[in-house]
Amino acid sequence: MSTNGSSESRCRAEVRATNSTCSPNDPSVAASIVSMTGGIFSNSLALFILVKSYHRIRLKSKASFVLFASGLVVTDLLGHLVNGSLVLFIYSSHKRWEAFDPGRILCSFFGASLVFFGLSPLFLGCAMAVERCVGVTRPLFHSTAVAPRHVKRLLGFTWVLAALVAGLPLILWRPYQVQHSRSWCFFREEEPRDWLDMLLPLVFSMLGLLALLLSVVCNTLTSGALLQSKLRRRHRCRGTSYHLEMIVQLLAIMLVSCVCWGPLLIYVIVLTTRTEDEPASFSLLLLLVRMATWNQILDPWVYILLRKAVLRKLYLVLHDGFWSSGPRSIRRCKCNILHSSVETRHSSTQPNEPCTRMGSMHPPDDTIKTIT
């Protein structure tokens, strides 16, 4: 109790001494508004595209992928709404936690919300990677064992697991703490700490890194299986095309998650396992948290930009730009000249011949020699 009292008195002194940092004109307020608005817009647009494509899907394997993707986009959308609203409320209240949250109830909810909406996209991305790996490497088992009801149960399980990790500090009476910038709440990273205060952020970071690692392994196996199937069968296959679309989206999701969340998860481990003599950079922690929030903004653009129609147009642009001027166009030109010459020859020799028989007749050898 004495520690809590001293920390509260120190926080009041900080608020009185640094009224400028609590001003609503803080640049962080504008950044939070822009991030919240962009996240809501992008996730709403991606959700509209996914719901529209879900009703047109007849393949069960692709329907399960779209269902996972819709759950991920809904989670990101709710994360922006809840966390963004809390941040704006804190800044509008001049960060005076003692005035609007004396019992630390809002701080506990804010910290649990950050952990839940942080782990849920990582768990869902991992579940999507595992589902695609099974669908590509074991298609028969996937078609019989994976049904829409199983996908919905797996979605619920990932959300329950993330909620359990987020609620552990409250269950174990280790509530979330207002951080150094007084604009957000997280695990206790300041002294004094015991082994339980160190265990909780380690569980958060290790589970997040494990989800990222499993996503990398499953996506690597899936990409290798698709590449091997493409090399084995040179012709274009429908199954390979829609598998290719999904694996491109999964690789993009994995890359965004690793770039946005990897530094934060690693730094939380470093910050938790440091000794008492080592200084802690809480400004860097806040910067990495803001970097992690961009994961919820970039995720929906994966489904907006990396759709099959967009990928097909990009492929045609690259194909026509780099390869159409080569030998294929020359062969196409020769074939057109040969076809027109054959039609002219037959029209002059047999004017009353029906058009249907002209298409089935073969050109004489002297015509081919002349054109060649």
C-alpha positions in Angstrom: 0.0 0.0 0.0 2.8 2.4 0.8 4.3 1.7 -2.7 1.0 2.5 -4.4 0.6 5.7 -2.4 4.1 6.9 -3.2 3.6 6.1 -6.9 0.3 8.0 -7.0 1.8 11.0 -5.3 4.7 10.9 -7.8 2.2 10.7 -10.7 0.3 13.7 -9.3 3.5 15.6 -9.1 4.3 14.7 -12.7 0.9 15.9 -13.9 1.3 19.2 -12.1 4.9 19.6 -13.3 4.2 18.7 -16.9 0.9 20.2 -17.8 2.1 20.7 -21.4 2.4 17.0 -22.0 -1.3 16.5 -21.0 -2.5 19.1 -23.4 -5.1 18.0 -25.9 -3.0 19.7 -28.6 -0.3 17.0 -28.2 0.8 15.6 -31.6 0.0 12.1 -30.3 -3.7 13.0 -30.3 -3.6 13.8 -34.0 -1.6 10.6 -34.7 -4.2 8.6 -32.7 -7.1 10.1 -34.6 -5.4 9.4 -38.0 -4.6 5.8 -37.0 -8.1 5.1 -35.7 -9.8 6.6 -38.8 -7.5 4.8 -41.2 -7.9 1.5 -39.4 -11.7 1.7 -39.3 -11.9 2.7 -43.0 -9.5 0.0 -44.2 -11.0 -2.8 -42.1 -14.6 -1.9 -43.0 -13.6 -1.9 -46.7 -11.8 -5.3 -46.4 -14.8 -6.8 -44.5 -17.2 -5.7 -47.2 -15.0 -7.4 -49.9 -14.7 -10.6 -47.8 -18.4 -10.9 -47.1 -19.2 -10.3 -50.7 -16.7 -12.9 -51.9 -17.9 -15.4 -49.2 -21.4 -15.6 -50.8 -19.9 -16.4 -54.2 -17.6 -19.2 -53.1 -18.5 -22.7 -53.9 -15.2 -24.4 -52.8 -15.3 -25.4 -49.1 -11.5 -25.0 -48.6 -11.6 -21.4 -49.8 -14.7 -20.7 -47.8 -12.9 -21.7 -44.6 -10.0 -19.4 -45.5 -12.4 -16.4 -46.1 -14.1 -17.2 -42.8 -10.8 -17.0 -40.9 -9.9 -13.8 -42.8 -13.3 -12.2 -41.9 -12.7 -13.0 -38.2 -9.3 -11.4 -38.4 -10.6 -8.2 -40.0 -13.5 -8.0 -37.5 -11.0 -8.3 -34.6 -8.8 -5.6 -36.1 -11.8 -3.3 -36.6 -13.0 -3.8 -33.0 -9.4 -3.2 -31.8 -9.3 0.2 -33.5 -12.7 1.1 -32.1 -12.1 0.1 -28.5 -8.4 1.1 -28.1 -8.7 4.3 -30.2 -11.7 5.5 -28.1 -9.8 4.8 -24.9 -6.7 6.7 -26.0 -8.8 9.7 -27.1 -10.6 9.7 -23.8 -7.3 9.6 -21.9 -5.9 12.5 -23.8 -9.1 14.5 -23.5 -8.9 14.0 -19.7 -5.3 15.4 -19.7 -4.0 12.0 -18.5 -5.2 12.6 -15.0 -5.7 9.0 -14.0 -6.3 9.8 -10.3 -9.2 12.0 -11.3 -11.1 9.8 -13.8 -9.9 6.3 -12.7 -9.0 6.2 -9.0 -9.7 2.5 -8.7 -7.6 1.6 -11.8 -10.6 -0.2 -13.4 -10.2 1.6 -16.7 -6.5 0.9 -16.7 -7.1 -2.8 -16.2 -9.6 -2.8 -19.0 -7.3 -0.9 -21.3 -4.3 -3.1 -20.6 -6.4 -6.3 -21.1 -7.8 -4.8 -24.3 -4.3 -4.1 -25.7 -3.1 -7.6 -24.9 -6.3 -9.3 -26.3 -6.4 -7.3 -29.6 -2.7 -7.8 -29.9 -2.6 -11.5 -29.5 -5.8 -12.3 -31.4 -4.4 -11.3 -34.9 -1.3 -13.3 -34.3 -3.3 -16.4 -33.2 -5.7 -16.1 -36.2 -2.8 -15.7 -38.6 -1.2 -18.8 -37.2 -4.5 -20.7 -37.5 -4.9 -19.6 -41.1 -1.4 -20.8 -41.9 -2.0 -24.2 -40.3 -5.3 -24.6 -42.1 -3.8 -23.7 -45.5 -0.9 -26.1 -44.8 -3.2 -28.9 -44.2 -5.4 -28.0 -47.2 -2.4 -28.1 -49.6 -0.4 -31.0 -48.2 -3.3 -33.2 -47.0 -6.3 -32.2 -49.3 -8.3 -35.4 -48.6 -8.1 -35.1 -44.9 -8.9 -31.3 -45.1 -12.0 -32.0 -47.2 -13.4 -34.5 -44.8 -12.3 -33.1 -41.4 -12.4 -29.3 -41.8 -16.0 -28.0 -42.0 -17.4 -24.5 -41.5 -18.5 -25.4 -38.0 -15.0 -26.5 -37.1 -13.6 -23.2 -38.4 -16.0 -21.3 -36.2 -15.0 -23.4 -33.2 -11.4 -22.7 -33.9 -12.1 -19.0 -34.3 -13.8 -19.1 -30.8 -10.9 -21.0 -29.4 -8.3 -18.4 -30.5 -10.4 -15.6 -29.0 -10.8 -17.5 -25.8 -7.1 -18.1 -25.6 -6.2 -14.5 -26.2 -8.8 -13.4 -23.6 -7.3 -15.8 -21.1 -3.8 -14.4 -21.5 -5.2 -10.9 -21.2 -7.1 -11.7 -18.1 -4.2 -13.5 -16.3 -3.0 -10.3 -14.5 -6.5 -9.7 -13.2 -7.0 -13.3 -12.1 -3.6 -13.4 -10.3 -4.0 -10.0 -8.7 -1.3 -8.4 -10.7 -3.2 -5.5 -12.3 -2.0 -3.6 -15.3 0.0 -0.5 -14.6 -0.1 3.0 -16.0 3.1 3.4 -18.1 5.7 6.1 -18.0 4.0 8.3 -20.7 0.6 8.0 -18.8 -1.2 7.5 -22.0 -1.7 3.7 -21.9 -1.5 0.7 -19.6 0.5 -2.5 -19.8 2.2 -5.1 -17.6 4.3 -3.9 -14.7 7.8 -3.2 -16.0 9.0 -0.9 -13.3 10.5 -1.8 -9.9 9.6 -3.3 -7.5 8.7 -6.6 -9.2 8.4 -10.3 -8.2 8.6 -13.4 -10.3 4.9 -13.3 -11.2 5.3 -9.8 -12.5 8.1 -11.1 -14.7 6.2 -14.2 -15.8 3.1 -12.5 -17.2 4.9 -10.4 -19.9 7.1 -13.3 -20.8 4.0 -15.5 -21.4 2.6 -12.7 -23.6 5.8 -12.4 -25.6 6.5 -16.1 -25.9 3.0 -17.0 -27.1 3.2 -14.2 -29.7 6.6 -15.3 -31.0 5.5 -18.9 -31.0 2.5 -18.0 -33.2 4.8 -16.1 -35.6 7.2 -19.0 -35.8 4.5 -21.5 -36.5 3.1 -19.2 -39.2 6.5 -19.0 -40.9 7.0 -22.8 -40.8 3.5 -23.6 -42.1 3.7 -21.0 -44.9 7.1 -22.3 -45.9 5.8 -25.8 -46.2 2.7 -24.6 -48.1 4.8 -22.6 -50.6 7.2 -25.5 -51.1 4.3 -27.9 -51.8 2.7 -25.4 -54.3 5.9 -24.8 -56.1 6.6 -28.5 -56.4 3.1 -29.1 -57.7 3.5 -26.3 -60.3 6.8 -27.7 -61.5 5.3 -31.2 -61.7 2.3 -30.1 -63.7 3.2 -27.5 -66.3 -0.4 -26.8 -67.4 -2.6 -24.3 -65.5 -4.8 -25.8 -62.8 -7.8 -24.3 -61.1 -6.9 -25.7 -57.7 -3.4 -24.3 -57.9 -4.6 -20.8 -58.9 -6.8 -20.3 -55.9 -4.3 -21.9 -53.5 -1.7 -19.5 -54.9 -4.0 -16.5 -54.2 -4.4 -17.6 -50.6 -0.7 -18.3 -50.0 0.2 -14.9 -51.4 -2.2 -13.3 -48.9 -0.8 -15.4 -46.0 2.8 -14.5 -46.8 1.8 -10.9 -46.8 0.0 -11.2 -43.5 3.0 -13.1 -42.0 5.5 -10.4 -43.3 3.4 -7.6 -41.8 3.0 -9.4 -38.4 6.7 -10.1 -38.2 7.7 -6.5 -39.0 5.1 -4.9 -36.8 5.0 -7.2 -33.8 8.4 -8.9 -33.8 10.4 -5.9 -32.4 7.8 -5.3 -29.6 7.7 -9.0 -28.5 11.5 -9.3 -28.4 11.9 -6.0 -26.5 9.3 -7.0 -23.9 11.5 -10.1 -23.2 14.6 -7.9 -23.0 12.9 -5.4 -20.8 11.5 -8.0 -18.5 14.7 -10.0 -18.0 16.9 -7.0 -17.4 18.7 -6.5 -14.1 18.0 -3.7 -11.7 21.1 -1.8 -12.8 20.2 -1.8 -16.4 18.2 1.3 -17.6 14.9 0.8 -19.3 13.8 2.9 -22.3 10.1 3.3 -21.9 10.0 5.8 -24.8 11.2 3.0 -27.1 8.5 0.7 -25.7 5.9 3.2 -26.5 7.3 3.6 -30.0 7.2 -0.2 -30.6 3.6 -0.3 -29.4 2.6 2.3 -31.9 4.5 0.4 -34.5 2.5 -2.8 -33.6 -0.8 -1.0 -34.0 0.0 -0.6 -37.7 -0.5 -4.3 -38.1 -4.2 -3.7 -37.7 -4.1 -1.1 -40.4 -2.0 -3.0 -42.9 -3.8 -6.4 -42.5 -7.0 -5.4 -44.4 -5.1 -4.0 -47.3 -3.7 -7.5 -47.9 -7.2 -8.6 -48.9 -8.0 -5.4 -50.7 -4.9 -5.4 -52.9 -3.9 -9.0 -53.2 -7.1 -10.4 -54.6 -7.2 -12.7 -57.5 -8.5 -10.0 -59.9 -5.8 -7.6 -58.9 -3.1 -10.3 -59.1 -4.3 -11.3 -62.6 -4.2 -7.7 -63.8 -0.7 -7.3 -62.4 0.4 -10.6 -64.0 -0.9 -9.5 -67.4 0.8 -6.1 -67.1 4.1 -7.7 -66.3 3.7 -10.5 -68.8 2.8 -8.1 -71.7 5.5 -5.7 -70.7 8.4 -8.1 -70.5 7.7 -11.1 -72.6 5.2 -10.2 -75.3 7.8 -8.5 -77.4 9.8 -11.7 -77.7 9.6 -14.8 -79.9 6.0 -15.4 -78.9 4.8 -12.3 -80.6 6.8 -13.2 -83.7 5.2 -16.7 -83.8 1.8 -15.2 -83.4 2.4 -12.8 -86.3 3.5 -15.7 -88.5 0.4 -17.7 -87.6 -1.8 -14.8 -88.5 -0.1 -14.3 -91.9 -0.4 -18.0 -92.6 -4.1 -18.1 -91.7 -4.9 -15.1 -93.9 -3.0 -16.6 -96.8 -4.8 -19.9 -96.6 -8.2 -18.3 -96.6 -7.2 -16.2 -99.6 -6.0 -19.2 -101.5 -9.1 -21.3 -100.9 -11.5 -18.4 -101.6 -9.9 -18.0 -105.1 -9.9 -21.7 -106.0 -13.2 -22.7 -104.6 -15.6 -19.7 -104.4 -18.7 -21.8 -103.7 -17.2 -23.9 -100.9 -19.1 -23.5 -97.6 -17.3 -21.6 -94.9 -17.5 -24.6 -92.6 -15.4 -26.7 -94.8 -12.8 -24.0 -95.3 -12.0 -24.0 -91.6 -11.4 -27.8 -91.7 -9.2 -27.9 -94.8 -5.4 -27.9 -94.4 -3.2 -25.5 -96.4 -1.1 -27.1 -99.2 2.6 -27.5 -98.9 3.5 -24.9 -101.4 1.7 -22.2 -99.4 3.6 -23.1 -96.3 6.9 -23.1 -98.1 6.0 -19.7 -99.6 5.1 -18.1 -96.3 8.1 -19.7 -94.6 
